Amino acid sequence: MALDPKLIDDLSRRLADNLPRGFQTLQDDLHRNLRASLEAALSRLNLVTREEFEIQQAVLQRTREKLKALEAQVAALEATAEG
């Protein structure tokens, strides 16, 4: 999965911006280092995009609906076989 560079830039800039005043003089350097560190850490995680998650959520919902229908069919067949 490709990580959104804008998201990483925003996150690293927020971290750098919230450092104490004495550290803000090194802000650009810290921003670059934080960005590289965040990118490396996030790339090791097994993440999916929101779109991929929503697609899988929809697939799961359809699967649950089909399972429910099949369970009803099996129950009806069992009732017919017994009766």
Secondary structure as the mmCIF struct_conf table of DSSP 4:
data_model
#
loop_
_struct_conf.conf_type_id
_struct_conf.id
_struct_conf.beg_label_comp_id
_struct_conf.beg_label_asym_id
_struct_conf.beg_label_seq_id
_struct_conf.end_label_comp_id
_struct_conf.end_label_asym_id
_struct_conf.end_label_seq_id
HELX_RH_AL_P HELX_RH_AL_P1 PRO A 5 ASP A 17
TURN_TY1_P TURN_TY1_P1 ASN A 18 ASN A 18
BEND BEND1 LEU A 19 LEU A 19
HELX_RH_AL_P HELX_RH_AL_P2 ARG A 21 GLN A 24
TURN_TY1_P TURN_TY1_P2 THR A 25 LEU A 26
HELX_RH_AL_P HELX_RH_AL_P3 GLN A 27 ARG A 44
BEND BEND2 LEU A 45 LEU A 45
HELX_RH_AL_P HELX_RH_AL_P4 ARG A 50 GLU A 82
#
